[in-house]
């Protein structure tokens, strides 16, 4: 495969686009037909064969402009231009005296194309495409300069500085200006490589860090990133579980249906009928504790419910501290911040009472809960010494398919103080400690798998 094309496909994958091997082969065939001369036609053609969705198209267009754009050539200051001219005039004298070096010769050549090609070749040699963090830019820039021979020039620079004469100081200043100009050009190439190959990797690393971070340790700075992470998780879960799926032409042959389908062919099995396995949308009732005892987690628990509500049709969401209410209407037509503030201001100020919440749930949602329903509870089980109403909880467990409880507190605290977790736990199909977003995704993924 053409090397620039291979690099472009690698850049697309690092940015999050799903480019398969077959699509990469199609792109190679497209390049053979279009070539590199017509940039607009190449961009459109690559987008046709490499982008499968609107998101992929946006990634493709952005990465194409970055990858196939030449690194910006910085404008030289008047001092740097003068330094380049002086270096060019002095090359013959330096070489005659044995003080010439390739770096100085290149910097003073004034040939922008030659300089750009030399820097790009050096960048390839030091593996600038492997940059992953912006903090690596200085290191790669220095490695490029070393490949160009800056060390020999720096030895000359030291000798001129040590001579300590006005003429040597002037030469040293010119050498420093030439080095600064080359460093700026090399840094531009490294920055372009970071935008193409490293920025997406950095973003992925930051997202993974936040996703693994304890929800109680997240602050306002993490909110925007967490919102994007949770929305992506919710879309992934919805795509995986929400649609009706079936196994087509897989598994066992349905002999009886095949015979009926081919009755008009004297029993010859022209049309094979396979057993289909349908997977319907899960039916979930989610109950979220928004009281003060889980105030550190509420924002992110509601964020997950909000994202799931946008993606999953068969989800009923309720929240409570003292009294339980349906929060589905609060999610409709509102941005997350507005919906969350409305829920917390209305429900988050009361004293925690799981027993009263169960009474309200029986009044509001009992008729819709049946053997197809999975009940998801998010909370710490601390009921402020109120009656936990285990009788209603047992009835709920018998009425629904199963109860899944996601608790933000570690197991060592269950049963301590006003915690009722150990009393509720025997009636739940699953009780899990969830301390970060990845825990939530994993548990809800499992919940949707069993619920459907």
N, C-alpha and C positions, 0 to 999 in steps of 0.2 A: 504494500500500500504506500502511496505517496506520503512522505514524511510530514509535510505540513498538514495534510488531511488527517493523518493519525493523531497529530497533536491537537487538532481542532476537536476531534471526537473525544479525546481524553479530557479536553477542557469542558465540553458539554456534559460529560459524565460527572466531572468533579463539581459542576454547578447544579447537579440534581436532575438533569434530563436523562431519561431512560433510552439509551441508544443501544440497540441489539447488534449482534454481529451481522445479521442479515441486512440491517439498515446501513451499517458501515460499508458493506459490500455494494449496496445500491448507490451510496454516496461516491464510492470510487468509480463506479461505472458512469455516474453523472458527471464527475470531474473529467473523465476521459472525453466526454462529449462536449462539455461547456468550456473547459479550460479556465485559466486564471485571468484572462484578459478582460472579460466582461464581468465586473464586480457585481453589478445589480442582478444580472441573470444568474450568476453563481449563488448569490445569497438566496434568491427565490427558489432555485432548484434544490439547494441543500435543505431549505425549510420544508419543501414538499416531501422529501424522502426521510428526513431525520426527526421532524416534529410531529408527534401524534396527538397533541392536545393544545389548547390555548396556552396553558402554562409552559409547555415545552417550546411553543413558538416564541413566547416572550424571552425565554432563556436563550434560544437559538439566535434571535436577532441581536440581543445584547452581547452575547459571546462572539458572534461573527464580527461585529464592529470593533470589539476589543482585540480579537485574535489577529485579524487580517489588517488592522491599522498599524502603520509603522510607528515605532516608538517616537514620542515627541522629541524633536531636536531643539534643545533649549537655545534661546537667543543669547549670543555672546555679548558681554559688556564691552565697552570700548577698550578697557584695560586688557581683557582677555584676547580681543582681536589683535591689539598691538603686540601682545606676548606671542601670539601665533606667528605674526609677520616676522618679529625679531628672531623667533626660533627657526623659521624657514631660511632667513638670511645667514644664520649662524651654523646651520647644519654642516656645510662643507668644512668650515673651520674646526668644528668639534670633531668631525670624523678624521680630519687630518691630524689632530692632536691626540687621537685615541680616546676622546671623551664622549663620542657619539653613542646613542642608544636608540633602540627601536621605538620605545615609548615617546621620546622627544621628537623623533622623526615623524611619527604618526600624528602626534598632537600638532606639530607645526606644518603639516602638509597642506592644510586648508581644504582638503578634498573631503567634503561631508559624506559622500557615498562610501568612500573607502573607510572612513572612520566608523560609520554606521555598520558596515559589513564586518569590520574587525571586532567591534564590540559585541555584535550578535554572535559571531563565531566563538568568542571567548565565553559569552554567556552560555552557549550550548555546551562548551567543554566543562564548565564548572557546575552544570546541572541546574541552572537558574529556574527551570521549569518545576523543580522539586520544592520550591519555596512554599511554605504553608502558613507562616505567620509574618506579619509586617515587621516584627522585631528582627527578622532575619535579613532584612534589606541591606543593612550596613555590611553584614558579613559577606553576602553575595557580591555587593558592589566592590568590596576590597578584593575578593577573589578574581573578579573580572580584571581589575587593574593589574593585579599580579600576573595574570595570563598575558597581558599586553606589555609587560616588562617594566612596571612602575618602580620596582626595587632598584634597578640599575640607575634610573633617573634620580631616585631619592639619594643614592650614594653620591651622585654628582652634586645634588642640592646641598648635602651635608658638607662636602668639600668647599663649595663656594661660601657657605655660611661661616665655616671655620676660618676661611682666608681673611674675612673681616676687612675687606677693602671696599670702597664705594662701588667700584666696577663689579666686584663679585656679589655684593649685596643686590645690585640691580639685576644681575643674571639670576640670582636665587629667587628674587621676587617674580621674575618672568617665568621661571620654572614652576613656582608654586601656583601662579595663575593658570598656566597650561594644565597642570595636574588638576586644579579645581574644575576647569572646563571639561576635562575628560571624565572626572568623577561625576559631574552633573549628568553627562550623557549616559554613563554606565548606570547611574541610579534610575534614570528614566526607563531604561530597558528592564531593570529589575522590578520597578514599580508596575510596568506593563505585565510582566510575568506573574506578579502577585495578583493583579486584578483578574487575569485569565485563569490561573491555576490555584492560587492560594486563598483568595478571598472567600470562596465557597467552602473550602476546607476549614478555614477559621470560623466561619459562621456555623458549620456543622459541629465543630468542637465546642463552641460557646453554647449551642442549643443542647448538646449532650450534657454539658456541665450543669446547666440550669435544670434539665429534666431529671438529673440525678441528685439535685440539691434538695435538702429537707424543706418541705413546704413552710415550716415555721421559721426557717432562716431566709426565705425570700423577702425582698423588699420592693419598694416602688420601682426601682431601676430595672428589676427583672420582669415587671408586669407585662410590658409590650412583647418582650421575647417569649414569655410564658404563654401569652395569648396566642401567638402564632404557632407555638409548639402544640398547644392543646387543640387548636383548630385543625392542625394537620393530623394529629392523632385521631380526632373525631371523624375526619373525612376518611382516614384509612380504615377505621373500625366500621364506618357505615358502608364503605365499598365492599368490605370483606363479608359483612353479615346482613345488611339490610335488604339486598335484592333477593328475589326468588331465583334460586339456582337449581340446576338439575344436572345429573350425570347423563350425558347423551352419548349413546353408542359406547358405553363402558359398563363393566360389571357383567351380570348374568343376562343371558338371553331369556326373554319372556316367551316361552314355547307356546302357551295357549293363545296369546295375542298374535303371535306370528302366524299360527295356523288359521286364525280367524281372518287376518289381514290378507292371506293368500288363498282363501277359499275359491276365488274365481280363477285361480291358476292351477287347478287340480292338485292343490297341496304343495306345489313346488315353491320353495321359500325364496321368491324373488325379493320381497320386502321384509327385511329383518326388523323386529320390534324388540327394543331393549327395555329393561326395567329402569324407570326414571325415579330419581330421588329428588323430591322437591324440598327446598329450604325456604320457609316463609319468614317474614319479618318477625322479630321477637316482640313480645308484649311485655313491657317493663313499667313498673311503678317505682319511682325514685323518691325517697324521703330524705331530706337534708337538714341536719341540725345547724342552725345559724346563730346559736346562743353565744354568750361571752366566753364560755369555756373552750370553744373551738374557734375563737375569733382570728387566731393566726392562720387557720386553714380555710376559713369560710370563703374568702375571695376566690381561691383556686378550686374548691369543690363546686362552687356556683359556676365558675368558668367552664368546668368540664360538663356540667349539666346543660349550660347554655349552648356549648358547642354540639353536644349530642342532640339537643332539642332541634337545632338547625338542620341536622343531618338524618335523624332517625324519626320516622313518622309515628311509630307506636310507642311513644314514651310519654308518661304522665309524671310531672314533677311537682313535688310538694316540699314546703319548707316550714320550719317551726322553731320556736324557742319555748314560749308558753302555749300558744295555740297554733294549730297547723292549718295552712291555706294552700290552695292550688296556685303555683307560681307560673304555670304555663302562659296565662295572659300577660304576665309581666315581661316574658321573653319576646312576645310577638311584636314585631315592628319597632323594636328598640335596640340601640347599641348596647354592648355588654355593660359598660360603666353605668349607663342610665338604668338598665334593668337591675343590676346589682344594688345600686344605691336605693332604688325603690323597695327592693325586697328587704334589705337590712334595716332601713328606716322604719318599715312597717312591722317586721317580725323579729328583728334581732335584739330588741330592747327588753324583752320579757325574761322572767326567771325560767330556767330549763325545766320542762316537765314532760318526760317521755310518755307517762301514763295518759296525760291529757291529749298529747299528740296522737296516741293510738285511738282514743275515743273519737277524736275529730276525723281520723282516717276512716274509721268504721262508718261514720256518718256521710263522708264525702265520696269515698271510693269503693265501698264494700261491694256494691253490685257489679262493678267492673273487674273485680279480682276473682279469678277462677283458676282452674288447674293448668291453664296455659300461661299464667302470669308469674313473672319473677319479680320479687320485691327487693329493691336495692336500698339499703340504709347507709347513710354516710354520717357518722357522728361518734362521739366518745362514750356514749351510754351513761353519762352523769346526769342524774335526774333530780338533783338538789333535794334529796331526801323525800321526794314525793313518791306516791304509790306507783310502781312501774307497770301496773296492770298486766301482769303476766298472763292472766286469763284471756285477755284480748289478743295478746301476742301468740299464745298457743292456738287460739282460734284462727288467727291470720296464717300461721304456719300450716295448719290443716287445710286451709281454704286455697292457698296459692300453690304454685308448683314448687317453689323453694324461696328461702330468704337468704340473701347475701349481705353481710354486714362488713363495711370497710371502716376500720377504726384508725384514727391518727395517733392514738396513744400506744406506747409499747405494752406488751402483755404483762410486764411486771407491775403495771399500775392498775390492771383490771381488778375490780373488787375492792380497791382502796377508797376510803372516804365515801363519797356518794355515788361511786361507780356501780352500775347494775350489769356490767358486761358479762360477768360470770353467771348471772341469772338468765340473761337472754341467750347466751351462747348455745345451750343444749337444743334450742328450738330452731337454730339456724343451720342451713346446709353448709355454709362456709362463713367463717369469720377471719378476716385477714387484717394485719397491720399495714396501712398504706401511709408512707411518709413522704413520697415524692411523686412527680407526674408519671414517671415510668411505672411505678407500682400501680397507679390508677389505671393506666392503659392496659397493663397486663391483666389485672383483675377484671376490668370491664370487658376485655376481649374474651376472657374465659366465661364471663357471665353471658355474653351474647352467643357464644358457641353453644352453651347448654340450654339457653332460653329458646333458641330457635329450633 
